[in-house]
């Protein structure tokens, strides 16, 4: 048991998928209303590829975690319940 190693701990092993925690941390770092380009810039600054961030935006909208404000690249986080 003690000698088991997590894949992340293996030298030279790269993580091929980003976790939901990375996505959630990126979203949390954004203002309540933000643009697609601002999201992609923030993602790049934290080491997330633009393609990954773009896919996350689509999924966040699909799952209701953000909403498209104008259909032109402006997004908004919904207010917490009842606020």
C-alpha positions as CSV (number, residue, x, y, z in Angstrom):
1,X,0.0,0.0,0.0
2,X,2.7,2.5,1.0
3,X,4.5,2.0,-2.3
4,X,1.6,2.9,-4.5
5,X,2.1,6.0,-6.6
6,X,-0.5,8.3,-8.1
7,X,-0.2,8.8,-11.8
8,X,0.5,12.5,-11.2
9,X,3.5,11.5,-9.0
10,X,5.3,9.5,-11.7
11,X,8.2,11.4,-13.2
12,X,7.6,12.4,-16.8
13,X,3.9,11.7,-16.7
14,X,1.6,14.5,-18.0
15,X,-2.0,14.8,-17.0
16,X,-4.0,14.6,-20.2
17,X,-7.3,15.8,-18.7
18,X,-8.0,18.9,-16.6
19,X,-10.2,18.4,-13.5
20,X,-13.5,20.1,-12.7
21,X,-11.6,21.8,-9.9
22,X,-9.4,23.6,-12.5
23,X,-12.5,24.7,-14.4
24,X,-14.3,25.8,-11.3
25,X,-11.3,27.8,-10.1
26,X,-11.1,29.5,-13.4
27,X,-14.8,30.4,-13.4
28,X,-14.5,31.6,-9.8
29,X,-11.7,33.9,-10.8
30,X,-13.9,35.8,-13.3
31,X,-16.1,38.7,-12.6
32,X,-19.9,38.1,-12.5
33,X,-20.1,39.3,-16.1
34,X,-17.2,38.6,-18.5
35,X,-16.4,38.1,-22.1
36,X,-15.2,35.0,-23.9
37,X,-11.8,36.7,-24.7
38,X,-11.3,37.6,-21.0
39,X,-12.1,34.0,-20.0
40,X,-9.6,32.7,-22.6
41,X,-6.9,35.2,-21.5
42,X,-7.4,34.2,-17.8
43,X,-7.2,30.5,-18.8
44,X,-4.0,31.0,-20.7
45,X,-2.5,32.9,-17.8
46,X,-3.1,29.9,-15.6
47,X,-1.7,27.4,-18.0
48,X,-5.0,26.2,-19.6
49,X,-5.1,25.8,-23.3
50,X,-7.5,28.1,-25.2
51,X,-9.3,25.0,-26.8
52,X,-9.9,23.5,-23.3
53,X,-11.2,26.8,-22.0
54,X,-13.5,27.2,-25.0
55,X,-14.9,23.7,-24.5
56,X,-15.5,24.6,-20.8
57,X,-17.5,27.7,-21.7
58,X,-19.8,25.7,-23.9
59,X,-20.3,23.1,-21.2
60,X,-20.8,25.7,-18.5
61,X,-23.6,27.3,-20.6
62,X,-25.1,23.9,-21.4
63,X,-25.2,22.9,-17.6
64,X,-26.6,26.3,-16.5
65,X,-23.5,27.4,-14.6
66,X,-23.3,30.5,-16.7
67,X,-25.6,32.2,-19.2
68,X,-24.9,33.9,-22.5
69,X,-26.0,37.5,-22.2
70,X,-26.0,38.6,-25.8
71,X,-25.1,35.7,-28.0
72,X,-21.9,37.6,-28.9
73,X,-19.4,36.4,-26.3
74,X,-20.6,38.0,-23.1
75,X,-21.4,35.7,-20.2
76,X,-22.9,36.1,-16.8
77,X,-22.8,33.9,-13.6
78,X,-26.2,33.5,-12.1
79,X,-26.9,35.1,-8.7
80,X,-26.7,32.7,-5.7
81,X,-30.1,31.2,-4.8
82,X,-32.6,33.8,-3.7
83,X,-30.4,36.8,-4.1
